Each structure stands twice: as C-alpha cells, then as structure tokens.
Amino acid sequence: MAEPRRASTPTYSAQGARFLIVEARFYDGIGERLLAGATRAFDAAGAQYDVVGVPGALEIPAAVRMLTRDGRYAGAIALGCVIRGETYHFEIVAGESSRALMDMSVAHELPLGNGILTVENDEQAIVRADPDQGDKGGDAARAALALYTLKQRSGAR
C-alpha cells in the first residue's frame, strides 16, 4: 500500500455543520471500520452527521443526491468497498459509482468525500478501512471537511 505523502493530518472546524454519511453495507466488517474512522474525524471537527445505509456502492450516488437535494447537509461522504472478482462487474461498480459522485459534487458544489474502497482482496480492504492503519473513512470525512471549509471561505452557498 502506498503511504500518504502528507506530513500530518489537517484539522478542521465544522461546529454546527451537519454532514451525510452514506455507507454501503455489502461488506459489514469493512463498513464498520470505515464508519468508525469517518465519525472520529467528524467528531474531532465538531460536526454533526446522519448515517444512512444502502445495499451496495452503486446505490450510494442516488442516496446522496436524494438526501442532499434540499440543502440540509453541508456535505456528504460515501463509504463502501468493491473487491475485484472474476468478472467485469468490479470495473462497472467502481467506475460508475465514482463517476456519479464526482459529477454530482461538481454540478451541485457539494463538499463530498469518496471513501469507496476499490481493492483486490479482503486483506487490502481491512488495512485501508482500519482507522488505525489506512483510515480511508477518516480521509473521506476530512476531504468533505476540507471542501466545506473552502466553500465557507469563498462565500459560496
């Protein structure tokens, strides 16, 4: 696994801001680790959050859009895991969920962190999801917090 290139983890303040966490529960053990890292990051920033579960990674973008459309959330994060199998399904799920999230984030100026792991096997997923190792759930939350902070500083609505 490639090591992060940052010297330290930035800290953010989002006191009173509410974020949406949409997690795919296809791999419950991985999802629990991703969620633990994400909530730890949001708690450290003073942010509030709601957690919504969906069956798999392909359902995440639709859920994010449905629930953020009314503006009640300052941002959102997507948590899930796609493990390569023997078919082309991996590429479809990984690519389409990521593309939809990016399109939505740009089109609607939604601070969004993508924490959908795309890995070769269970072992890689566990390391990346574990808050004390890869902490990709925390990274997704910090990405959303960074974009939220940038949006606040720019005065955008």
Secondary structure, DSSP 8 states (H G I E B T S, - for coil): ------SS------TT-EEEEEEE-SSHHHHHHHHHHHHHHHHHHT-EEEEEEESSGGGHHHHHHHHHTTS--SEEEEEEEEE--SSTHHHHHHHHHHHHHHHHHHHHT--EEEEEEEESSHHHHHHHH-TTTT-HHHHHHHHHHHHHHHHHHHT--
